[in-house]
Amino acid sequence: MALIGTDTFRGKEMKNVLEEKKFSFDKIEFFDPDVRGEYSKLIQFRGEPRVILPLDKSSIADSDLVFLAADKKTNQEYGKLASGNKYLAIDLNETFNAEENMPIVVAGVNHDILLKKKPPLIANPHSVTIILAHLFHVLLEQFHLLKAVAFILQPVSAFDESGIEELANQSFAVLSSASVSKRIFKTQIAFNLLSHTEAMDKNGFSPSEKQIISEISRVFDAKAFPLSLSIIQAPVFHTYSIMVYLELKETPDIQMFENLFKKSSYFKMSPPSASCPVSAVLVAGKDKIFIGQIKREESHPNRFWIWTVTDNLTRGSALNAFEILENSHLAISS
């Protein structure tokens, strides 16, 4: 295996997951496009020092699987080589996600595409796509979905380490009555909520919002999945907190919902309590999709609200890529 972009935000998280998980592989090598000479950069992997190697096309030609976690230009270049070099490439940085023919895989939902088509290049979806796909997958096994609306609180880590640094620096500046510097966000993010952080189309929606809608439709192979959503930028470091509104054809009770989530290995059913509600602080760094409060509207028993919180770096990115690796290994073996 090869990991390109070892020193990036998503590359670091992918390395951590590969360290922790018990997956057998003969060899793994680490590459960064900014490394020019051998032995100029070292990391630790499974308790041993490892060299981050200079990147060139010949160095990964014999790989079976390549994780693409570098900048998008580098990912484009090495992702497109996958077919000719006969390795499987998994893009961690949403480089190819806009390409309609690119497989968008949520492990545990639509990973059967790996067996059917054995594509040379796979796109890891947006974190919100992974979270909502698992949620809808569980529900659609039992119910008919008429309508879904998601209000998404986005963490600053969606903008990688620079987003985290800006929130930290601004928070310190505000608390110390110093001037606030702005580089990533056009206005103050510390102790604030922003309705948008990207350019909007004529209808007011951002590229990220449209990307998630498109990816959900592709994951479920549905031309018009009944989902609307809006992203709000929150002053938190990690985790997506999402309030999902659902209208179903059926009228299940809350206990039926809870039982469905309890049966799935992807979820942690954590009913709300006054002392410990499900929140970003509780969930950061965890592997599960946490389900908190479920509300049923008394006057409309087919309408529900579900509060869910998920770490965007673990379950919302690296763990999905790792499970794609596991399923692709089975596909190759078969």
Secondary structure, DSSP 8 states (H G I E B T S, - for coil): -EEE-TTSHHHHHHHHHHHHS----S--EEEETT--STTS-EEEETTEEEEEEE--GGGGTT-SEEEE-S-HHHHHHHHTTHHHHT-EEEESS-SSTT-TTS-B--TTTSTTHHHHH--SEEE---HHHHHHHHHHHHHHTT--EEEEEEEEEE-GGGGHHHHHHHHHHHHHHHHTT-----SSSSS--TT--BS-SS---TTS--HHHHHHHHHHHHHTT-TT-SEEEEEEE-S-SS-EEEEEEEEESS---HHHHHHHHHH-TTEEE----SSS---HHHHTT-SSEEEEEEEE-TTSTTEEEEEEEE-TTIIIIIHHHHHHHHHHHHHHH-
